[in-house]
Amino acid sequence: MAIPFWGWLSDRVGRRPLLLTCAAAFVVLPYPVASFLVSGPPFGAIIGLQIVVAVIIALFSGTGPAAIAEIFPTHVRSTLMTTGYALSVAIFGGFAPYIATWLIRETGSPIAWVYYVMAAASVSGIVIYRLEETAHKPLR
């Protein structure tokens, strides 16, 4: 239910502000959320937290596809969009379990994986900040 709302809102206010908000949330929230989860909170609190995180993920899911599609000219959009997305997911998502395990082992902290999430969100925020806003422009 949140994904269509965020997509609708991105059509009105633009892609960049919402995507920057999502990136900022994934820089700021992972450490306190992981710390809270390690503390053994009650089940109801975990459910509430899951809902909040799902709404934040929906922020990207409702806005991101349009922003990614609008980066590329129409005649090569499908090829470049799918290639770039697939490579990014394969490289950064594929190695995520290995990196998370390595960080936990090297630091001895069960929440060390949050640094990978925060670093990825920081890089994403820089890239998003540099993107041209395309929400109110005709497709190329």
C-alpha positions, 0 to 999 in steps of 0.5 A, spaced: 500 500 500 505 504 501 509 503 494 503 506 490 503 512 495 510 513 494 510 513 487 504 518 486 508 522 491 514 522 487 510 524 481 508 530 485 514 532 488 520 529 484 524 523 485 530 526 488 527 528 494 524 522 496 530 518 494 535 522 498 530 521 504 530 514 503 538 514 502 538 518 509 534 513 512 538 508 511 544 511 513 541 514 520 537 508 522 540 501 521 545 502 527 539 504 532 535 499 529 540 493 529 542 495 536 534 495 539 533 488 535 539 485 539 537 487 546 531 483 545 525 487 544 518 484 545 514 481 539 510 487 538 515 492 538 519 488 533 512 488 528 512 495 529 519 496 527 518 491 521 512 496 519 516 502 519 522 499 515 517 496 510 515 503 509 522 506 508 523 500 503 517 502 499 519 509 499 525 506 494 520 501 491 515 506 489 520 512 487 526 508 484 524 504 478 521 511 475 528 514 477 532 509 474 528 508 467 528 516 466 536 516 467 536 513 460 534 515 453 527 511 451 531 507 445 536 504 450 532 504 456 530 497 457 537 494 455 541 499 459 536 499 465 536 492 466 544 491 465 545 496 470 540 494 475 542 486 474 550 488 475 549 492 481 544 487 485 549 481 483 555 485 485 553 489 491 547 484 493 551 478 491 557 479 496 553 482 502 552 476 506 560 475 505 561 482 507 556 482 513 559 475 515 566 478 515 565 484 518 561 480 524 567 476 525 573 481 524 569 486 529 566 481 534 560 485 533 553 482 531 551 488 528 557 490 524 553 489 518 550 495 519 556 499 516 556 496 509 548 498 509 550 505 511 556 505 506 552 503 501 546 508 502 551 514 503 554 512 496 547 512 493 545 518 496 551 521 493 549 518 486 542 520 487 544 528 489 548 528 482 542 526 478 538 530 474 530 531 477 526 528 471 519 527 474 516 533 471 520 533 464 518 529 458 521 523 457 527 523 452 
